[in-house]
């Protein structure tokens, strides 16, 4: 009789952490097993909250600008090393409200509401270029979260005259956005409004927000920190209510 000898080789186990600290771009592992591992030198972390905050009806460029102005107002001493905790500013947005008519039916109307922007913590070591990039990155992420897939709903709004209805998109953004740049630089921001309706899914919009950072801001970030191999890693940020 012949005996079959089977040799089992113990292969090392590859663990991929959700943290960028291992400097491995997990996306490259998924894109093809034939590709070798590509060790990356650093990462720009973009963390987006999973809870929705209504920003009402607001053209995209207006929201980006409003968030930037709020952040620059909260952290106005650019020459300092850091900012926070709990410094805030606010701006107004047009939100959808409802009222009941004498007939018993309900109609939509526009109303002004405050959106609060709070910087929990930020650090840029007195580097004005890094400060500017952090502000722009957070504002852009808030903007793209609001206009991402599934973040908006369309409603007909009464403009005050009989049968004068106009369609508006009312959108949600993330409750939290955090951006970290290599070198110990970061900005952690919370958003708060009282209105809440419609849908929001971090999983659907995080790549939209990451796309702008990678295309338009990442070249500037690479230049600022002197590392041409940086990449953006978007994740959904799960946290307790505050």
C-alpha positions as CSV (number, residue, x, y, z in Angstrom):
1,X,0.0,0.0,0.0
2,X,1.1,3.5,-0.7
3,X,0.7,6.2,1.9
4,X,-0.1,9.7,0.8
5,X,2.0,12.3,2.7
6,X,0.4,15.7,2.7
7,X,2.6,18.6,3.9
8,X,0.7,21.6,5.2
9,X,2.6,24.8,5.0
10,X,1.9,27.4,7.6
11,X,1.3,30.6,5.7
12,X,1.5,34.0,7.5
13,X,-1.8,35.7,8.1
14,X,-2.2,39.2,6.7
15,X,-4.3,41.4,8.8
16,X,-5.6,44.6,7.4
17,X,-6.5,47.2,10.0
18,X,-9.1,49.8,9.6
19,X,-6.5,52.2,10.9
20,X,-4.1,53.9,8.4
21,X,-1.2,53.4,10.8
22,X,-0.1,50.3,9.1
23,X,0.5,52.4,6.0
24,X,-1.1,49.8,3.7
25,X,-3.6,51.0,1.1
26,X,-6.3,48.3,1.4
27,X,-7.9,49.4,-1.8
28,X,-4.9,48.1,-3.7
29,X,-5.3,44.7,-2.1
30,X,-8.9,44.5,-3.3
31,X,-8.2,45.7,-6.8
32,X,-6.1,42.7,-7.8
33,X,-4.4,39.8,-6.0
34,X,-1.8,39.8,-8.7
35,X,-0.6,43.3,-7.7
36,X,2.1,43.5,-5.1
37,X,1.5,45.2,-1.8
38,X,2.1,48.9,-2.1
39,X,3.4,50.3,1.1
40,X,2.3,53.9,1.4
41,X,4.3,56.6,3.3
42,X,1.3,58.4,4.8
43,X,-2.4,59.1,4.8
44,X,-4.8,62.0,4.9
45,X,-7.7,60.8,7.0
46,X,-11.2,61.9,6.2
47,X,-13.8,60.8,8.8
48,X,-17.5,61.6,8.2
49,X,-20.2,61.3,10.8
50,X,-23.1,58.8,10.3
51,X,-25.9,61.1,11.7
52,X,-27.7,63.6,9.5
53,X,-27.9,67.4,10.1
54,X,-30.2,69.3,7.9
55,X,-28.8,72.2,5.9
56,X,-32.0,73.0,4.1
57,X,-32.0,74.5,0.6
58,X,-28.6,75.9,-0.1
59,X,-26.7,76.1,-3.4
60,X,-23.6,74.1,-3.2
61,X,-21.1,76.9,-3.5
62,X,-23.0,78.8,-0.8
63,X,-22.7,76.0,1.7
64,X,-19.0,75.5,1.1
65,X,-18.4,79.2,1.6
66,X,-20.6,79.4,4.7
67,X,-18.8,76.6,6.4
68,X,-15.4,78.0,5.5
69,X,-16.4,81.4,7.0
70,X,-17.7,79.8,10.1
71,X,-14.4,77.8,10.7
72,X,-12.2,80.8,10.0
73,X,-14.3,82.9,12.4
74,X,-14.1,80.2,15.1
75,X,-10.4,79.7,14.7
76,X,-9.4,83.2,13.7
77,X,-5.9,83.4,15.2
78,X,-4.1,81.7,12.4
79,X,-0.6,82.3,13.9
80,X,-1.5,80.1,16.9
81,X,-0.7,76.4,17.1
82,X,-4.2,75.2,17.7
83,X,-7.9,76.0,18.3
84,X,-10.6,74.7,20.6
85,X,-12.2,73.1,22.4
86,X,-15.8,74.0,21.9
87,X,-15.5,77.2,19.8
88,X,-18.4,77.8,17.6
89,X,-20.0,80.0,14.9
90,X,-23.3,79.8,13.1
91,X,-24.9,80.7,9.8
92,X,-28.5,80.6,8.5
93,X,-30.0,78.1,6.1
94,X,-33.4,77.9,4.4
95,X,-35.2,74.8,5.7
96,X,-38.5,73.1,4.9
97,X,-41.3,73.6,7.4
98,X,-44.9,72.5,7.3
99,X,-48.2,74.2,8.3
100,X,-51.8,73.0,8.3
101,X,-54.3,75.0,6.3
102,X,-57.9,75.6,7.2
103,X,-58.9,72.9,4.8
104,X,-56.9,70.5,6.9
105,X,-54.3,69.8,4.3
106,X,-50.6,70.5,4.9
107,X,-48.3,72.7,2.9
108,X,-44.5,73.2,2.8
109,X,-42.9,76.6,3.3
110,X,-39.4,78.0,3.6
111,X,-38.1,79.2,7.0
112,X,-34.7,80.4,8.2
113,X,-32.8,78.4,10.8
114,X,-29.4,78.5,12.4
115,X,-26.7,75.9,11.6
116,X,-24.1,75.7,14.4
117,X,-20.5,74.8,13.5
118,X,-18.3,73.8,16.5
119,X,-14.6,73.1,16.4
120,X,-13.9,70.5,19.1
121,X,-10.2,70.6,18.4
122,X,-7.7,71.7,15.7
123,X,-4.0,71.8,15.4
124,X,-1.8,73.2,12.6
125,X,1.4,74.3,14.4
126,X,1.2,77.8,13.2
127,X,1.5,76.7,9.6
128,X,-0.9,79.0,7.6
129,X,-0.9,76.7,4.6
130,X,-1.9,73.7,6.6
131,X,-4.6,75.8,8.4
132,X,-6.1,76.8,5.1
133,X,-6.0,73.2,3.8
134,X,-7.8,71.9,6.9
135,X,-10.5,74.5,6.6
136,X,-11.1,73.9,2.9
137,X,-11.1,70.1,3.4
138,X,-13.7,70.2,6.2
139,X,-15.9,72.7,4.3
140,X,-15.7,70.6,1.1
141,X,-16.6,67.4,2.9
142,X,-19.6,69.0,4.5
143,X,-20.7,70.3,1.1
144,X,-20.2,67.1,-0.8
145,X,-21.9,65.1,2.0
146,X,-25.0,67.3,1.6
147,X,-25.1,66.9,-2.1
148,X,-24.1,63.2,-2.3
149,X,-26.3,60.4,-3.4
150,X,-29.4,59.9,-1.2
151,X,-28.8,63.0,1.0
152,X,-31.5,65.2,-0.6
153,X,-35.2,65.1,-1.1
154,X,-37.3,67.3,-3.4
155,X,-40.4,69.1,-2.2
156,X,-42.9,71.5,-3.7
157,X,-43.0,74.8,-1.7
158,X,-45.8,77.4,-1.8
159,X,-44.4,80.8,-2.8
160,X,-47.3,82.8,-1.5
161,X,-49.6,82.9,-4.5
162,X,-52.3,80.5,-5.5
163,X,-50.9,77.5,-7.3
164,X,-47.5,79.1,-7.3
165,X,-45.5,76.0,-6.3
166,X,-41.7,75.7,-6.8
167,X,-39.6,72.6,-6.4
168,X,-36.7,72.7,-3.9
169,X,-34.0,70.2,-2.9
170,X,-33.6,70.0,0.9
171,X,-30.4,68.2,2.0
172,X,-28.6,66.7,4.9
173,X,-24.9,66.8,5.8
174,X,-22.9,64.9,8.4
175,X,-23.0,65.7,12.1
176,X,-19.2,65.4,12.3
177,X,-16.3,65.8,10.0
178,X,-12.7,65.2,10.9
179,X,-9.6,65.7,8.7
180,X,-6.1,64.7,9.7
181,X,-2.9,65.6,7.8
182,X,0.5,64.0,8.5
183,X,2.7,65.9,10.9
184,X,0.2,66.1,13.8
185,X,-2.3,68.4,12.0
186,X,-6.1,68.0,12.3
187,X,-9.5,69.6,12.6
188,X,-12.5,68.0,14.3
189,X,-15.8,69.7,13.7
190,X,-19.4,69.2,14.7
191,X,-22.5,70.5,12.9
192,X,-25.9,71.0,14.6
193,X,-29.3,72.1,13.3
194,X,-32.8,71.5,14.7
195,X,-34.6,70.4,11.6
196,X,-34.4,66.8,10.6
197,X,-36.0,64.9,7.7
198,X,-35.0,62.9,4.7
199,X,-32.3,60.4,4.1
200,X,-28.6,60.3,4.7
201,X,-26.1,57.5,4.4
202,X,-22.4,58.0,5.1
203,X,-21.5,54.9,3.2
204,X,-23.0,56.4,0.0
205,X,-21.4,59.8,0.2
206,X,-17.9,59.2,1.8
207,X,-16.4,58.4,-1.6
208,X,-18.0,61.5,-3.1
209,X,-16.4,63.7,-0.5
210,X,-13.0,61.8,-0.8
211,X,-13.1,62.4,-4.6
212,X,-12.8,66.2,-4.3
213,X,-10.0,65.9,-1.7
214,X,-8.0,63.5,-3.9
215,X,-8.5,65.5,-7.1
216,X,-8.3,69.1,-6.0
217,X,-6.7,69.4,-2.5
218,X,-4.4,66.4,-2.3
219,X,-1.8,67.9,-4.6
220,X,-1.6,70.9,-2.4
221,X,-1.4,68.8,0.8
222,X,1.4,66.7,-0.7
223,X,3.3,69.8,-1.5
224,X,2.7,71.3,2.0
225,X,4.0,68.2,3.8
226,X,6.7,67.2,1.3
227,X,5.3,63.8,0.6
228,X,4.1,62.9,-3.0
229,X,2.9,59.5,-1.9
230,X,0.0,60.6,0.4
231,X,-3.5,59.3,-0.3
232,X,-6.9,60.0,1.2
233,X,-8.6,57.4,3.3
234,X,-12.4,58.1,3.9
235,X,-14.2,56.3,6.8
236,X,-17.5,56.7,8.5
237,X,-17.2,58.1,12.1
238,X,-19.3,56.4,14.7
239,X,-19.5,58.4,18.0
240,X,-21.7,59.1,20.9
241,X,-24.1,62.0,21.0
242,X,-22.7,65.2,22.5
